[in-house]
Amino acid sequence: MKKTLLSLVSLLLLSQGACAYASEQSTCTTNKGAFLTGTVTSGPKFQSASQTIDGIKLSHTIIYMKADQDGRSYQVAMDNVYAVDYVQNSTSIPASLAALKSGTRVEVCGEKYSDGTGIHWVHSNCGDVPKTTAPNGWVKQISTSGTIGTNLERSQAYCYLWN
């Protein structure tokens, strides 16, 4: 009886997690993005800005993840200006993104690289109508209990740079 009850509780928890991921995938599809979940295998690494707009350096944070969907490794390029704790023109990784260390579970929605080796545009699209080349994406941490966190790339403070 005890073993059966434990099995039922485990099954219920697993099915809730599967439903949450299905809902997240559906939202990503609606937002015109590609959806991946997986484990961070390398990172995070700071990538200096290769472009500056109105004096704002557009640096990135890079991680690698192994996707649950196909077992492949993907580079994830996150724009630091969309991080909720971004400090203008900083030369270090925002703390929220620095927490995405090897072994961390993540969920990303964005645009896959044309060669299929990575994903970018994993951030807010500043309220524009989503399209496949500019999805309304995100980066979310998944806790050990399976709870999906908030979008770490949701800041819209610098959206004016593209308007």
Residue pairs with C-beta under 8 A, 6 or more apart in sequence:
13 146
16 146
17 146
20 146
20 148
21 37
21 107
24 35
24 107
24 109
24 140
24 148
25 35
27 109
28 34
28 35
28 109
28 135
28 137
28 138
29 35
30 130
31 109
31 125
31 130
31 135
31 136
31 137
32 130
32 131
32 132
32 134
32 135
32 136
33 109
33 110
33 111
33 121
33 130
33 135
33 136
33 137
34 109
34 110
34 111
34 112
34 119
34 135
35 107
35 108
35 109
36 65
36 67
36 68
36 69
36 74
36 107
36 108
36 109
36 119
37 67
37 68
37 69
37 105
37 106
37 107
37 108
37 142
38 65
38 66
38 67
38 68
38 69
38 74
38 105
38 106
39 65
39 66
39 103
39 104
39 105
39 106
40 63
40 64
40 65
40 100
40 101
40 102
40 103
40 104
40 105
40 106
41 64
41 65
41 66
41 73
41 102
42 63
42 64
42 102
43 61
43 62
43 63
43 64
43 76
43 100
43 101
43 102
44 61
44 62
44 63
44 93
44 97
44 98
44 100
44 101
45 61
45 62
45 63
45 93
46 59
46 60
46 61
46 91
46 92
46 93
47 59
47 60
47 61
47 62
47 77
48 57
48 59
48 91
49 57
49 58
49 59
50 58
51 57
51 58
52 58
53 161
53 162
54 161
55 89
56 81
56 88
56 89
56 158
56 161
57 89
58 79
58 80
58 81
59 80
59 81
59 90
59 91
60 77
60 78
60 79
60 80
61 77
61 78
61 80
61 83
61 93
61 94
61 97
61 98
61 100
62 75
62 76
62 77
62 78
63 75
63 76
63 78
63 100
63 106
64 73
64 74
64 75
64 76
65 73
65 74
65 76
65 106
65 108
66 72
66 73
66 74
67 73
67 74
74 112
74 117
74 118
74 119
75 113
75 117
75 118
75 119
76 106
76 108
76 110
76 118
76 119
76 120
76 122
76 139
77 118
77 119
77 120
77 122
78 97
78 122
78 123
78 139
78 152
78 153
79 120
79 123
79 153
80 86
80 90
80 93
80 94
80 97
81 155
81 157
81 158
81 161
82 123
82 124
82 153
82 154
82 155
82 156
82 158
83 94
83 96
83 97
83 152
83 153
83 155
84 94
84 96
84 152
84 153
84 154
84 155
85 94
85 95
85 96
86 94
86 155
86 157
86 158
87 94
92 98
96 152
97 139
97 152
99 141
100 106
100 139
100 141
100 152
104 141
105 141
105 142
105 143
105 144
106 139
106 140
106 141
106 142
107 138
107 139
107 140
107 142
107 148
108 119
108 122
108 137
108 138
108 139
108 140
109 122
109 135
109 136
109 137
109 138
110 119
110 120
110 121
110 122
110 123
110 135
110 137
110 138
111 119
111 120
111 121
111 132
111 133
111 134
111 135
111 137
112 118
112 119
113 119
113 120
121 133
121 134
121 135
121 137
122 137
122 138
122 139
122 153
123 137
123 138
123 139
123 153
123 154
124 136
124 137
124 138
124 151
124 153
124 154
124 155
124 156
124 159
125 134
125 135
125 136
125 137
126 156
126 159
126 162
126 163
127 156
127 159
128 134
128 136
130 136
137 153
138 151
138 152
138 153
138 154
139 151
139 152
139 153
140 148
140 149
140 150
140 151
140 152
141 149
141 152
142 148
142 149
143 149
